[in-house]
């Protein structure tokens, strides 16, 4: 068995690509448009996985955009996507500077949660050992749900 991808439906492909690529840092590895099915699939990989993902040897996130408008509901029943980062504090600061809400700040120097424009929960985990608790993160409260 091989893990292939996680699919999330998105309501606005441009807003989702801005979030996942420009803010979170994922990279597009392939795209498929279906005129007959009226949908677009965009496959994204973490930079460290991009080369393997292009060879179909690493898991990816599949954004599914249906051309006909639909309203998506759900939330925590989906669970979350998880990514390891080199520096949880720098990553969260970069996301905040880009207008992303840090729903669960990395108070412990190890874990944070954010949400995509389609309300998909995303966990960010510090690679290696947790960083020492630091401000403003150590005293920052949760915002919304994660």
N, C-alpha and C positions, 0 to 999 in steps of 0.2 A: 504494500500500500504506500502511496505517495501523496502527501498533502499538496494540492494544486493552487487553490485560491479561495478567497472570501469575496462574495459578491454583495454589494450594497446598491440599492436603487437610489438614484439621485434625481431631484426635481429640476435642478439648474446645472447643466454640465459645466458651463463656464465658471460659475461660482465654486463648484466642487473641485474643478481642476486648479483654480486659484488656491483653494485651501490645501488640497493634498499635495500639489506640486510646489507652488510659490511659497507657501507658509510652512507646511510640514516637511517639505523637502523630498517627497517621492518623485520618481521619474517615470514618464510614459515609456513602456516597452513595446506595446502594440495596440492597434485600434481596429475595430471591425464595425462597419456600417451596414445595416440590413434595410434596404429600400422596401422589400416585401414585408418584413416583420416590423418595420417602422421603429427601429431602435439602434442605438450605438453602444458598443462595448469598448471601454478603455481600460487597459491593463497597466497597473502601476507597480513599481518595485522600489524598495529602499535602495539608495545609491550603492551600498555594499553588495547588494544582491542583483544589481542590474544586468551584469554580464551573464550570470547564470540564469536569470529570468528570461533573457532574450533567447537563450538556448533551451528554454522550457525546463530548466533544472532547479528553479527556486520558486517558492510560493509568491503569489502576487495578490493585489487587491483588484477586483474587477468592478469598475463603476458601470452600472447599467442605466442608460438614459433612454426612457421611452419617449418617442417624439410626440405622442398624444398625451396631453396633461393628465396626471393622476395625482391624488393626494395620498401621501404615505403616512401611516401612523405606526406606532410601536414604541420603541425606545429600549429600555433596559432588558426587555425580553430577548433582544438580539444578542446581548452581551457586549463585547467590545473588540476592537482591534488593538494589538499591542506591538510596540516598537522599542527596541533598545537604543539608547542615545549615548553619545560620548560624555556629555555634560548636561545633566538635567536642568541646572540653573540657567545656563546659557541658552538652552533650547527653549525653556519656558519664557525667558526674557525676550528672545527673538519673536516668539509667537505673540506675546503681549504687545510688543512694539508694532506687530502687524495687525492688531485689532482682535486677536483671538482671546476669549475668556479662558482663564485657567480655572476650571471648575473645582478641581481638587489640587491645591498647590503642593509642591514637593517639600512639605515640612520636614520629612524624614531624610531628605537628600537622596531619595531613591525612587519615589513613585509620584506621578502626577496624572491627572485626567483632563482632557479637553473634549469638545464636541465639534463635529463637522457641521457645515451648513444644513445638512439633512438630519441633524441631531444624533448622529452615530457617535457613540462613546469611544474614545481613543485613549488607551493607557500608554504612558511614556515611562520607561524604566531605565534607571541609571545603569550603564554597563559597568561590570566589576563591582567593587565595594561601594556602599552608599557614601555620598559626600557628607562632610560635616554639616550639621544644621546651620543655616545662614539666613540672615534677614535680606529682603523682606519676607522670604518664604516661610520661615519658622513660625511667624505669628500671623500669617495670612489665613483668613477663614475660607471655608468652602463657598462657592458661588453656584446656586442652582443645584441640579442633580448631576451625577456623573455615573 
